[in-house]
Amino acid sequence: MLRSMIAVGALCLIPFGAKAQILFKTDFDGDEPLASWQAGSSELVEVGDGRCLHVSVDPDAEPLGAVARKPLDADDLKGKTITLRARVRAEGLSEKPNPWNGVKVMLILETEGGTDYPQLDLPGEDFPWGEAFEVLRVPEDVTAATLVLGLEMVSGEAWFDDVSITEGNRIWDQGQRQEEQFVGHDVPRLRGAMHGPEFVEEDFRALVEDFGANHIRWQLNWVPMDKATEWARDLDAFDEWLAGALDECDKAIALAEELGVLLLVDLHTPPGGRADAGVCRMFQERRYQEKLLEVWDTIARRYAGRDAIWAYDLINEPVEGVVADGLMDWRELATAATDVIRAADPGKPVLVEPGPWGGPQGFSTFVPLDRERVIYGFHMYLPHRFTHQGVHSDPVGPVYPGEVAGRDWDKETLREAMRPAIEFQERFNVHIHVGEFSAIRWAPENSAYRYLRDVIDLFEEYGWDWCYHAFREWSGWSVEHTTDPGDLEPAEEPTDRERLLREWFSRNERPAL
């Protein structure tokens, strides 16, 4: 996930009833609204009863892109938790060369240690008017700040309106604390790994009977995932894929019932797939939201009363981007999906991950559902440049504990990275599940082992259930393979990472089904 680390940290709340301080706001109406902007070729255009900022870039333009810049008072932002918000629309967008390019609602924050570029997660494809926001923490040592709106390294048109920066985060004032924390099982802890989407009985049995897992996160995952992001736009093709995926899930449920293991059924591929930057198309097109509800009705009716299913994970790593006018945001859609499931299988637990990408920082902007028997989950891959080194474009080199991307990482840094999840649990008295975590096996000096040791210690400290990513899926994440990336066969002797999982799994108790 491409997100500045300044978005991760302890949450600063404004007391309930207090008025959030507006640090910057413009609707581009009034007299000379661009007087203090470096507007370039940007222009004001009429929209509804007012005006908005319009940026247009011709495909032959050099350089490709155009932005408007507004200098901000860095002292007003220094050390504060802020909410950046805007209404945005885009048409005719060209393909962006990098995930961080495209439509920009971004801050440039210059600090003594470098420059941060926090921005809103926006689709890489055309999208109608909608609102997006992000809560982030501004570094104490910020020396200069600039707001940027426009297009970067792409052609097309974009419109911007109702742009604001406010202090703090009032989102959590909307949520209700549970009187009693709902866990949904009768054992001290669920510990296991991800598996699927193809059922392999030998692997399933090995994970439960040999390793000792009492929990499996079963993926309904259309692979290869990079192609499925486009395939899932065709809803007839989606139905055909889902039918086959559920046939595989049938086998997993039957064996789970035999072995006494709880499954979390995870909708890994959402209807409509994902646009660039991982944005779920269902937040721009109504038919995909309607399809999600239909899918959960189908699944819940098929498996009603099957006790081996602990809960349903509604969407893997949701990313809203811009929520189009008239569509449900993620919390509203998750609530609607929960109601659909409960109509078919009353009382069935559901698991909800926050956006974007199901990371712990997403809890700083998420409000618990106004429903009972809900579990909240996140995925832990921070710092990404360590856990994913040698995957895609991240170079091999970082060691844990140690410096990663200019920051020292150790167990306490990991704790702070997960702080939004910790505070979410404490504030609302909800149960937390870590559905994915890992570190690539070839991290230098066997440091993937030390990373896994520390994150699991933290999960256990806070009483969280957890699933390792992943069991016998790809050798890069395999605890059964050595630290040598060229060695594609399982190790002759258990690795430190395998011993770590086995030691924790040895403490498992079997749930009553």
C-alpha positions as CSV (number, residue, x, y, z in Angstrom):
1,M,0.0,0.0,0.0
2,L,1.4,3.4,-1.0
3,R,0.8,5.5,2.1
4,S,3.1,7.8,4.0
5,M,4.1,6.5,7.4
6,I,2.8,9.7,8.9
7,A,-0.6,8.3,8.6
8,V,0.2,5.7,11.2
9,G,0.3,6.6,14.9
10,A,-1.7,7.3,18.0
11,L,-5.1,8.9,17.3
12,C,-5.8,12.4,18.7
13,L,-9.5,12.8,19.3
14,I,-11.4,16.1,19.7
15,P,-13.7,15.8,22.8
16,F,-17.3,15.0,22.0
17,G,-19.4,18.1,21.4
18,A,-16.3,20.2,20.5
19,K,-16.2,22.0,17.2
20,A,-13.5,20.8,14.9
21,Q,-11.1,23.6,14.0
22,I,-11.0,24.4,10.3
23,L,-7.4,24.8,9.2
24,F,-8.2,25.3,5.5
25,K,-11.4,25.3,3.4
26,T,-12.5,26.3,-0.1
27,D,-15.5,25.7,-2.3
28,F,-14.0,27.9,-5.0
29,D,-16.9,30.4,-4.7
30,G,-16.7,34.0,-3.6
31,D,-14.3,36.7,-4.9
32,E,-11.0,35.6,-6.4
33,P,-10.9,32.1,-4.8
34,L,-7.6,31.4,-6.6
35,A,-5.8,34.6,-5.6
36,S,-3.3,32.7,-3.3
37,W,-3.0,29.7,-5.6
38,Q,-0.3,28.8,-8.1
39,A,-3.1,27.7,-10.5
40,G,-1.2,27.2,-13.8
41,S,-3.7,26.1,-16.5
42,S,-6.4,25.3,-13.9
43,E,-9.7,27.2,-14.2
44,L,-12.9,27.7,-12.4
45,V,-16.1,26.3,-13.9
46,E,-19.7,26.3,-13.0
47,V,-21.1,23.2,-11.2
48,G,-24.7,23.2,-9.7
49,D,-25.2,26.5,-7.8
50,G,-21.5,27.3,-7.5
51,R,-18.0,26.8,-9.0
52,C,-15.3,24.2,-8.8
53,L,-11.7,23.8,-9.9
54,H,-11.2,22.2,-13.3
55,V,-7.9,20.7,-14.5
56,S,-7.5,19.4,-18.1
57,V,-4.5,17.8,-19.7
58,D,-4.2,17.0,-23.4
59,P,-2.6,13.6,-24.3
60,D,0.1,15.3,-26.2
61,A,1.1,17.7,-23.4
62,E,4.7,17.8,-22.2
63,P,5.2,17.4,-19.4
64,L,2.1,15.2,-19.0
65,G,0.1,16.6,-16.1
66,A,-1.1,19.9,-14.5
67,V,-1.6,20.8,-10.9
68,A,-2.7,23.8,-8.8
69,R,-0.8,24.5,-5.6
70,K,-1.8,26.3,-2.5
71,P,0.9,27.2,0.1
72,L,-0.2,26.4,3.7
73,D,1.0,27.7,7.0
74,A,3.1,24.8,8.3
75,D,2.9,26.1,11.9
76,D,-0.9,25.5,11.8
77,L,-0.4,21.9,10.9
78,K,2.7,21.0,13.0
79,G,2.3,17.9,15.1
80,K,-1.5,17.7,14.6
81,T,-3.8,14.9,13.5
82,I,-5.8,16.3,10.6
83,T,-8.5,15.2,8.2
84,L,-8.0,16.0,4.5
85,R,-11.3,15.9,2.6
86,A,-12.4,16.7,-1.0
87,R,-15.2,16.1,-3.5
88,V,-13.7,14.9,-6.8
89,R,-14.7,13.8,-10.3
90,A,-12.6,12.6,-13.3
91,E,-13.1,11.7,-16.9
92,G,-10.9,10.5,-19.8
93,L,-8.0,9.4,-17.7
94,S,-5.1,7.8,-19.4
95,E,-3.2,4.9,-17.8
96,K,-0.9,6.0,-15.0
97,P,2.7,4.8,-15.1
98,N,3.0,4.4,-11.3
99,P,0.4,3.6,-8.6
100,W,1.0,7.0,-7.0
101,N,0.3,9.0,-10.1
102,G,-3.1,10.1,-11.4
103,V,-5.7,12.4,-9.8
104,K,-4.1,14.2,-6.9
105,V,-5.4,15.6,-3.7
106,M,-2.1,15.7,-1.9
107,L,-0.1,17.5,0.7
108,I,3.6,18.1,0.3
109,L,5.1,18.2,3.8
110,E,8.7,19.2,4.0
111,T,10.5,18.1,7.2
112,E,13.9,18.2,8.6
113,G,14.3,14.5,7.7
114,G,12.9,14.7,4.2
115,T,9.6,15.1,2.4
116,D,6.3,13.3,2.8
117,Y,3.5,13.1,0.2
118,P,0.2,12.0,1.9
119,Q,-2.7,11.9,-0.5
120,L,-6.2,10.6,-0.9
121,D,-6.7,7.2,-2.4
122,L,-8.4,7.9,-5.7
123,P,-9.4,5.6,-8.6
124,G,-7.2,5.3,-11.6
125,E,-10.2,5.1,-13.9
126,D,-13.0,7.6,-14.6
127,F,-15.3,8.2,-11.7
128,P,-18.3,10.4,-11.0
129,W,-18.6,13.1,-8.3
130,G,-17.9,11.7,-4.8
131,E,-16.2,12.4,-1.6
132,A,-12.9,11.1,-0.2
133,F,-11.0,11.8,3.0
134,E,-8.0,10.7,5.0
135,V,-6.9,11.2,8.6
136,L,-3.2,11.6,9.1
137,R,-0.6,12.9,11.5
138,V,1.6,15.8,10.5
139,P,5.2,15.5,11.7
140,E,6.4,17.8,14.5
141,D,9.3,18.9,12.4
142,V,7.4,20.1,9.3
143,T,8.9,23.2,7.9
144,A,6.7,23.8,4.8
145,A,3.3,22.6,3.5
146,T,1.6,22.8,0.2
147,L,-1.8,21.5,-1.0
148,V,-1.8,20.1,-4.5
149,L,-4.8,19.4,-6.7
150,G,-4.6,18.2,-10.3
151,L,-3.4,15.4,-12.6
152,E,0.1,13.9,-12.4
153,M,1.6,11.9,-15.3
154,V,-1.8,11.3,-16.9
155,S,-4.1,13.1,-19.4
156,G,-7.8,13.7,-19.0
157,E,-10.0,16.0,-16.9
158,A,-10.6,16.3,-13.2
159,W,-12.9,18.5,-11.1
160,F,-12.3,19.5,-7.4
161,D,-14.7,21.1,-4.9
162,D,-15.3,21.4,-1.1
163,V,-11.6,20.9,-0.2
164,S,-10.9,21.1,3.5
165,I,-8.4,20.4,6.2
166,T,-9.7,20.1,9.7
167,E,-7.9,19.4,13.0
168,G,-8.5,16.0,14.7
169,N,-10.8,13.2,13.9
170,R,-14.4,13.2,15.0
171,I,-15.3,10.0,13.3
172,W,-15.2,7.9,16.5
173,D,-17.8,10.1,18.2
174,Q,-20.4,8.2,16.1
175,G,-19.6,4.8,17.5
176,Q,-21.1,2.9,20.5
177,R,-19.0,0.9,23.0
178,Q,-20.1,-2.7,23.4
179,E,-21.1,-3.7,26.9
180,E,-19.6,-7.1,26.5
181,Q,-16.8,-8.0,24.0
182,F,-18.0,-10.5,21.4
183,V,-15.4,-13.1,20.4
184,G,-17.6,-15.8,18.8
185,H,-15.7,-18.9,19.9
186,D,-15.1,-20.9,23.1
187,V,-11.3,-21.3,23.0
188,P,-8.6,-18.9,24.5
189,R,-7.3,-18.1,21.0
190,L,-7.7,-18.9,17.3
191,R,-4.3,-19.4,15.7
192,G,-3.8,-20.6,12.1
193,A,-3.0,-19.6,8.6
194,M,-4.6,-18.7,5.3
195,H,-5.4,-21.4,2.8
196,G,-7.3,-21.9,-0.5
197,P,-8.7,-21.2,-2.9
198,E,-8.2,-24.7,-4.2
199,F,-8.9,-27.5,-1.7
200,V,-5.9,-29.8,-1.2
201,E,-6.8,-32.4,1.5
202,E,-3.2,-33.3,2.3
203,D,-2.3,-29.6,2.9
204,F,-5.5,-28.9,4.9
205,R,-4.8,-32.0,7.1
206,A,-1.2,-31.1,7.5
207,L,-2.0,-27.6,8.7
208,V,-4.5,-28.9,11.3
209,E,-3.2,-32.3,12.3
210,D,0.6,-31.8,11.9
211,F,1.1,-28.1,12.6
212,G,-1.7,-27.8,15.1
213,A,-3.8,-24.9,13.7
214,N,-7.3,-24.5,15.1
215,H,-8.3,-21.9,12.6
216,I,-8.1,-21.3,8.8
217,R,-8.9,-18.2,6.8
218,W,-10.3,-19.8,3.6
219,Q,-10.0,-17.6,0.5
220,L,-12.6,-17.2,-2.1
221,N,-9.9,-15.8,-4.4
222,W,-10.0,-15.6,-8.2
223,V,-6.4,-16.2,-9.4
224,P,-4.3,-14.9,-10.9
225,M,-5.3,-11.8,-8.9
226,D,-3.8,-9.3,-11.3
227,K,-6.1,-10.6,-14.1
228,A,-9.1,-11.0,-11.8
229,T,-9.1,-7.3,-11.1
230,E,-10.4,-7.0,-14.7
231,W,-12.2,-10.3,-15.0
232,A,-14.5,-9.4,-12.1
233,R,-16.0,-6.5,-14.0
234,D,-18.1,-9.1,-16.0
235,L,-20.7,-10.2,-13.5
236,D,-21.7,-13.3,-15.5
237,A,-18.1,-14.4,-15.4
238,F,-18.0,-13.5,-11.7
239,D,-20.9,-15.9,-11.1
240,E,-19.2,-18.7,-13.0
241,W,-16.0,-18.2,-11.0
242,L,-17.9,-18.0,-7.6
243,A,-19.8,-21.2,-8.3
244,G,-16.5,-23.1,-8.7
245,A,-14.9,-21.4,-5.7
246,L,-17.8,-22.4,-3.5
247,D,-17.5,-26.0,-4.6
248,E,-13.9,-25.9,-3.3
249,C,-15.2,-24.2,-0.1
250,D,-17.7,-27.0,0.4
251,K,-14.8,-29.5,0.7
252,A,-13.0,-27.3,3.2
253,I,-16.0,-26.9,5.4
254,A,-16.7,-30.6,5.4
255,L,-13.1,-31.4,6.5
256,A,-13.2,-28.6,9.0
257,E,-16.2,-30.2,10.6
258,E,-14.4,-33.5,10.8
259,L,-11.2,-32.1,12.3
260,G,-12.7,-29.5,14.6
261,V,-11.3,-26.3,13.1
262,L,-13.0,-22.9,12.6
263,L,-13.0,-21.3,9.2
264,L,-13.2,-17.6,8.4
265,V,-14.7,-17.5,4.9
266,D,-13.0,-14.6,3.1
267,L,-14.4,-12.9,-0.1
268,H,-11.0,-12.1,-1.5
269,T,-12.2,-11.0,-4.9
270,P,-14.9,-8.4,-4.8
271,P,-17.6,-8.0,-7.5
272,G,-16.3,-5.5,-10.1
273,G,-12.7,-6.1,-9.1
274,R,-10.3,-3.2,-8.5
275,A,-9.2,-0.2,-10.5
276,D,-5.6,1.2,-10.3
277,A,-4.3,1.7,-6.8
278,G,-6.6,-1.1,-5.6
279,V,-9.8,1.0,-5.5
280,C,-12.9,-1.3,-5.4
281,R,-15.1,-0.4,-8.4
282,M,-18.2,-1.1,-6.2
283,F,-17.8,2.3,-4.7
284,Q,-18.2,3.9,-8.1
285,E,-20.8,1.6,-9.7
286,R,-24.1,0.6,-8.1
287,R,-24.4,-2.7,-9.9
288,Y,-21.3,-4.0,-8.1
289,Q,-22.7,-3.0,-4.7
290,E,-26.0,-4.8,-5.5
291,K,-23.9,-7.8,-6.6
292,L,-22.0,-7.9,-3.3
293,L,-25.3,-8.2,-1.4
294,E,-26.5,-10.9,-3.8
295,V,-23.3,-12.8,-3.3
296,W,-23.5,-12.8,0.5
297,D,-27.2,-13.9,0.3
298,T,-26.1,-16.8,-1.9
299,I,-23.2,-17.8,0.4
300,A,-25.2,-17.4,3.6
301,R,-28.1,-19.5,2.4
302,R,-25.7,-22.2,1.1
303,Y,-23.9,-22.5,4.4
304,A,-26.7,-21.7,6.9
305,G,-26.2,-23.5,10.2
306,R,-22.7,-24.8,9.4
307,D,-20.9,-24.3,12.7
308,A,-17.4,-24.8,11.3
309,I,-17.8,-21.4,9.8
310,W,-16.8,-19.0,12.5
311,A,-17.5,-15.8,10.6
312,Y,-17.7,-14.2,7.1
313,D,-15.0,-11.7,6.1
314,L,-17.1,-9.4,4.0
315,I,-14.4,-8.0,1.7
316,N,-10.7,-8.5,1.7
317,E,-8.8,-5.2,2.1
318,P,-11.5,-2.8,1.0
319,V,-10.4,0.5,-0.7
320,E,-13.2,3.1,-1.2
321,G,-11.3,5.8,-3.1
322,V,-14.1,8.2,-4.0
323,V,-17.6,7.1,-3.0
324,A,-19.9,8.1,-5.8
325,D,-22.9,10.2,-5.0
326,G,-25.9,8.0,-4.1
327,L,-23.8,4.9,-3.3
328,M,-23.1,3.4,0.1
329,D,-19.7,4.0,1.8
330,W,-17.9,0.9,3.2
331,R,-19.5,1.1,6.6
332,E,-23.0,1.4,5.1
333,L,-22.3,-1.4,2.7
334,A,-20.9,-3.7,5.3
335,T,-24.0,-3.1,7.4
336,A,-26.2,-4.0,4.5
337,A,-24.2,-7.2,3.8
338,T,-24.5,-8.1,7.5
339,D,-28.2,-7.8,7.4
340,V,-28.4,-9.9,4.3
341,I,-26.3,-12.7,5.9
342,R,-28.4,-12.5,9.1
343,A,-31.6,-12.9,7.2
344,A,-30.4,-16.2,5.8
345,D,-28.4,-17.4,8.9
346,P,-29.6,-15.5,12.0
347,G,-26.8,-14.6,14.4
348,K,-23.9,-15.6,12.1
349,P,-20.8,-13.5,13.0
350,V,-19.2,-11.3,10.4
351,L,-15.8,-9.8,10.2
352,V,-15.2,-6.3,8.9
353,E,-11.8,-4.9,7.8
354,P,-11.3,-1.1,7.6
355,G,-10.3,0.7,4.5
356,P,-8.0,1.4,2.9
357,W,-6.3,-2.0,2.4
358,G,-7.4,-3.4,5.8
359,G,-4.3,-2.0,7.5
360,P,-4.3,-1.1,11.2
361,Q,-4.2,2.7,10.4
362,G,-7.7,2.3,8.8
363,F,-9.2,2.0,12.3
364,S,-8.5,5.6,12.9
365,T,-11.3,6.5,10.5
366,F,-13.7,3.6,10.9
367,V,-16.8,3.5,13.0
368,P,-18.0,0.2,14.4
369,L,-21.2,-1.2,12.8
370,D,-24.4,-0.7,14.7
371,R,-24.9,-4.5,14.7
372,E,-24.1,-7.2,17.2
373,R,-21.8,-10.2,16.8
374,V,-19.3,-8.3,14.7
375,I,-15.5,-8.9,14.7
376,Y,-13.0,-6.4,13.4
377,G,-9.9,-7.5,11.4
378,F,-6.7,-6.0,10.0
379,H,-3.6,-7.1,8.1
380,M,-0.1,-6.4,9.3
381,Y,2.7,-5.9,6.8
382,L,4.3,-2.8,8.2
383,P,6.9,-1.8,7.3
384,H,6.1,-2.8,3.8
385,R,9.7,-2.3,2.5
386,F,10.9,-4.9,5.0
387,T,8.1,-7.5,4.7
388,H,7.9,-7.3,0.9
389,Q,11.6,-6.8,-0.1
390,G,12.4,-8.5,-3.3
391,V,8.7,-8.6,-4.2
392,H,7.8,-6.5,-7.2
393,S,9.9,-3.3,-7.1
394,D,11.0,-3.3,-3.4
395,P,14.7,-4.0,-3.2
396,V,16.3,-6.6,-0.9
397,G,18.3,-5.2,2.0
398,P,16.4,-4.0,5.1
399,V,17.0,-6.0,8.3
400,Y,14.7,-6.2,11.3
401,P,15.2,-4.8,13.8
402,G,16.9,-1.9,12.1
403,E,16.4,1.1,9.9
404,V,13.8,0.8,7.2
405,A,13.0,3.7,4.9
406,G,14.7,6.1,7.3
407,R,12.9,4.9,10.4
408,D,14.2,2.6,13.2
409,W,11.9,-0.4,13.5
410,D,11.8,-2.7,16.5
411,K,9.0,-4.3,18.6
412,E,7.9,-0.9,20.1
413,T,7.7,0.6,16.6
414,L,5.5,-2.3,15.5
415,R,3.3,-1.6,18.5
416,E,2.9,2.0,17.5
417,A,2.2,1.0,13.9
418,M,-0.7,-1.0,15.3
419,R,-1.8,1.7,17.8
420,P,-5.0,2.6,15.9
421,A,-6.2,-1.1,16.2
422,I,-5.2,-1.1,19.9
423,E,-7.1,2.1,20.6
424,F,-10.1,1.0,18.5
425,Q,-10.4,-2.2,20.6
426,E,-10.0,-0.3,23.9
427,R,-12.5,2.5,22.9
428,F,-15.3,0.2,21.6
429,N,-14.6,-3.1,23.5
430,V,-14.5,-5.1,20.3
431,H,-12.6,-8.3,19.4
432,I,-9.7,-8.0,16.9
433,H,-8.5,-10.6,14.4
434,V,-5.3,-10.4,12.3
435,G,-6.2,-12.0,9.1
436,E,-2.9,-11.7,7.3
437,F,0.7,-11.0,8.4
438,S,4.0,-12.2,7.1
439,A,7.6,-11.3,6.1
440,I,9.3,-12.6,3.0
441,R,11.6,-15.5,3.8
442,W,14.7,-14.1,2.3
443,A,14.9,-11.0,4.4
444,P,18.6,-10.8,5.3
445,E,20.1,-12.3,8.4
446,N,17.0,-14.5,9.1
447,S,15.3,-11.4,10.2
448,A,11.9,-12.5,9.0
449,Y,11.9,-14.9,12.0
450,R,12.5,-12.0,14.4
451,Y,9.8,-9.9,12.8
452,L,7.3,-12.7,13.1
453,R,8.3,-13.4,16.6
454,D,7.7,-9.8,17.7
455,V,4.4,-9.3,15.9
456,I,3.0,-12.6,17.2
457,D,4.1,-11.6,20.8
458,L,2.1,-8.3,20.3
459,F,-1.0,-10.2,18.9
460,E,-0.9,-12.4,22.0
461,E,-0.4,-9.5,24.4
462,Y,-3.6,-7.9,23.2
463,G,-5.6,-11.1,23.0
464,W,-6.1,-11.1,19.2
465,D,-6.8,-14.1,17.0
466,W,-4.4,-14.5,14.1
467,C,-3.8,-16.2,10.7
468,Y,-0.4,-16.4,9.1
469,H,-0.1,-15.6,5.4
470,A,0.0,-18.2,4.0
471,F,0.2,-22.0,4.1
472,R,1.7,-23.8,1.0
473,E,0.5,-21.0,-1.3
474,W,3.8,-19.4,-2.6
475,S,7.3,-20.3,-1.5
476,G,8.1,-16.7,-0.8
477,W,5.9,-16.7,2.3
478,S,6.5,-20.3,3.2
479,V,7.8,-21.1,6.7
480,E,8.8,-24.5,5.3
481,H,11.4,-23.0,2.9
482,T,14.8,-21.7,3.8
483,T,16.0,-18.1,3.6
484,D,17.6,-18.8,0.2
485,P,15.4,-17.4,-2.5
486,G,16.8,-19.8,-5.1
487,D,15.9,-22.8,-3.0
488,L,12.4,-23.8,-4.2
489,E,12.1,-27.1,-2.3
490,P,11.0,-27.3,1.4
491,A,13.9,-27.3,3.9
492,E,15.2,-30.7,5.2
493,E,15.0,-29.4,8.8
494,P,12.3,-27.1,10.2
495,T,13.2,-23.4,9.8
496,D,13.1,-21.0,12.7
497,R,9.9,-19.6,11.3
498,E,8.3,-23.0,11.1
499,R,9.3,-23.8,14.7
500,L,7.8,-20.5,15.8
501,L,4.4,-21.2,14.3
502,R,4.5,-24.8,15.6
503,E,5.3,-23.6,19.1
504,W,2.4,-21.2,19.2
505,F,0.0,-23.7,17.5
506,S,1.0,-26.3,20.2
507,R,-0.9,-24.1,22.7
508,N,-4.2,-24.3,20.7
509,E,-7.4,-25.8,21.9
510,R,-10.0,-27.4,19.7
511,P,-13.2,-25.4,19.5
512,A,-16.5,-27.1,20.1
513,L,-18.5,-27.4,16.9
